[in-house]
Amino acid sequence: MSRSQVEAMSVDEASYTAFVREVQDRVRHGLTAGFGVEIGRDAAEEALVYAWKNWDRVFQMKNPAGYVFRVGHRMAQKMAKKERATFALPDPQEVSNPIEIEPGLPAALEHLSARQRMVVVLVCGFGLSQRETAGLLGISRTSVQQHLERGLRHLRSELGVVTDD
């Protein structure tokens, strides 16, 4: 391997490492929201491995995070055909900063469409803006808003939350 190839590899490795630091949590959270903890985590890891193997092409894309998310989404869909996603409450012993979660929320989330669930969890659970969520999911901000409104309306109904609207 020539010196220029070694230098190019270290630059690629550095840019990929920075990319992973920036997007891995968002990709994992989005896939976990849509497909459950195990499938989401596994699909995110597989998508990031795919990105590394194709980094010279992925790096040059307009929205590499969105592309990696879509790769992970396709992988998660294949995995989900084999097993059903579940949304269990986290074990308080395994969480460093436990928060109180409505006990009926995991079951209610299972009744949302995958897209509604991803949008609700990313925006409400992880605090991403609608614009960030749109970029990650590769959809318009208006679509994010519609999925969010419908998902929250369904969750409120399912959980018996009364609103003044």
N, C-alpha and C positions, 0 to 999 in steps of 0.2 A: 504494500500500500504506500503510495507516495505521500509526501509531507502535505501537499495541498488537499489530498483526499482525507487525511487525518484531521486537518484543520476544518475542512467542510463538515466532517462528521461531528466534531465538537460544537460547531456553530448550530448544526441541526439539533443536536442533543440539548443544547442550552435553550433554543427556541421552543422545542417540544416540551421541555420541563417547565418553562414559564407558562406555556399554554395549558398544560395539565393543572398547574397550581391555580390558574385563573378559572377554569371551566369544570373541573371534575366534580365539584360539589353540586353545581347547578345541573349538570347532566344526570348525575346519580339521583338527585332529589326529584327531577322531572320524571325519570323512568320509574323510580320507586313510587311516586304518586300515581302513576298510571298502571303499574303492573305488580305492585307489592314489593316488599323489602328484598326478598331473595332474588326474584327475577330482575328487578330494577338494578340491584347492585351488580349482579353478574353481567347483565347486558351493558351497563356502563363500562365495566372493566374490559369487556370484549371490544367495545367500540373504541376505547382509547388505545388498545393494542392494535386494532385495525388502523387507527390514525397514525401510529408510529410506523407501521409497515409501509404506509403510503404518505409519509410526512412531506416528501418533496412536492406532492400534488396538493395535499390538504392545506399545507401552510399558505399556499398562494390563493386559496379560495376567498371570496368576499366575506363569507360567514362560516369559518371553520367550526365554531362551536355548534351552530345549528346543523351543519352537516354531520358532525360526530353524533349529535343527539338523534338525528334521523337514522343513522346507521344503527345506533343502540336501540331505537324504537323498533326497527325491522327485526333485530335480533330478539328483542323482548317479545314481539308478537309470535315468533317461531317458538320460543320457550313457553309462552303462555298456552299454546295449543296443547302442550304436553302436561301442564299442571295449572291449577287454578290459583290466581293471585289471592292472597289474604292480607288483611290489614289489621294486625293485632296491636294492642297497646304495648308500648315498650316496658320492659321489666325495670321497675324503679331502681333495682340494685345495679343495673348496667348503665344507667344514665347519670352523668356527673351533675347535671343541673335539672332535676326532674321538674316537669310542669304538670299542672292539673289538666287532664283531658276528659271531656265528656265521655262517659263509658259507652254510649251508643254511637259515637262518632265513627269508629272503624266499620261497623255494620252499615251505617248510613252512607259512608264513602263507597262501599262496594256496590251500592245501587246507582251511583252516578255513571255516566259514560266515561270511558277512559280519558277522553279529552277534557271533560268537565272536571274530573278528579285531578288531573295534572294541573290545570289552571288554578283551581281552588287551593290546592296544596302549595303550589309555587308562590301564588300571590298572598294568600292569607297565612299559610303555615311558615313559609320561608322568607316572606317579605320582599320578593322580587316585584319590581314595578310591572305594570301591564306591558310597557314597551319592552322591558328585558324578557318577559315571558314570551311575548310575540316573537322576538328575535330567536330565542332558544327553540321554540316549537315550530318556527318557520311559517307562522300564520300572521294575519293582520292584527293590529291592536284592537280593531272593532270586533274581530272574532273572539279575541281574548275576553273582552268586556262582555260579550253575549254569553260565552261559556261560563264566565264567572257569575253573572247574574242568574242564569238558569241553575247552575250548580248550587249556589247559595240558597236560592228559592226552594229547591228540592231538599236540601239539608235541613232548612228551617222547618219545612213541612214534616219531614221524617222524624225530626227530633222534637216536634211540638213547640217550637219557638214562635211566640206571637210578636208580630211587628205592627207598627203604626202606619205602614204605607198602605 
